Amino acid sequence: MYADGEVAQALRDAVELDRAATEALVARLLPGLELVTVEDGSLGQNRNPPDGFLYAGVFRGLTVICSPELAEIPPALLRPGWLAEGAGRRVILHSMHSVSDFLGFAVWAADGSLERALCLSPGQGIVEDRGDRLSFEQPYWAGEHPLDDEDEDDEPYPLLFHPLDLGEDVLAALCGFVLEGMPVREMPDVYRVPLAGFRLGAPTIELQRSPGRPIIQPSALDVASEVARLGNGLHHLILDRSRENYLQAAAGGRYNIPLGKFLVERREGSEDLHFRCEVDSIEEVAEIFEGYLLDQDGWGDRHWEQMWP
């Protein structure tokens, strides 16, 4: 959610979505991707859409996005373009899953600074714990919400509290509603908050990053932001148009690449159209990736060595 003020009041007022603004928003989030409108839904009904669908709504003072891309996502992996869309507004990310007991949530201030991010599950433990813990979290970390083991033969739960219990309190505190917990006073009816539905076409390009999950149909900001992390959190990146048509880069210090250098490879279809070059700066890598994203150009005057099969 992107919010100008109190989310709960904005949800109570969200009776009619701005359809044109919503369609423009989704087009910006997923540039170049075919979007087919489907029947409208609601925040209550479509908060967890299946793969290939997205639901969103732009309202006065509030924007809501529900996407499978946000399922079980550590806040650090939220794509840069989606975070930047909330510039000047408070951004709230909430993701939890009852099967894996996963919880991930984050809050960014209007100036883009991170206020709080937490991600944990019994399978992975605490993945992220950044920023000052919020007041409603404190009882959980103080051991005031212990878990009762129903069976003495069961192994102890690996976390101090149940992530989904905290997840409901996150929603209550930040958004003014809950899904399965104790109802909040004057809680907005999320089934009355309309959302526009979209079926997403097959992506034409994908940004694969290691480590990290892929970004389908990345924006220019997504690509530029991830390229800037090469050698500083990311080992390599691939802009993939197909298995035979891609651009990839790796930072020095591994893969037999000299430290301080970057190796860039491009393939343009067949095996005999596979080239590579070594560049000295991350700025050059960014220029090549930008050109490839726009029109598969950007090779410039660099020396590209052909890679024979």
Secondary structure, 3 states (H helix, E strand, C coil): CEECCCHHHHHHHCCCCCHHHHHHHHHHHCCCCCEEEEEEEECCCCCCCCCCEEEEEEECCEEEEECHHHCCCCHHHCCHHHHHCCCCCEEEEEEEECCCCEEEEEEECCCCCEEEEEEEECCCEEEEEEECCCHHHHHHHCCCCCCCCCCCCCCCCCCCCCHHHHHHHHHHHHHCCCCCCCCCCCCCCHHHCEEEEEEECCCCCEEEEECCCCEECCCHHHHHHHHCCECCCECEEEEEEECCEEEEEEECCCCCCCCCCEEEEEEECCCCCEEEEEECCHHHHHHHHHHHHHHCCCCCCCCCEECCC
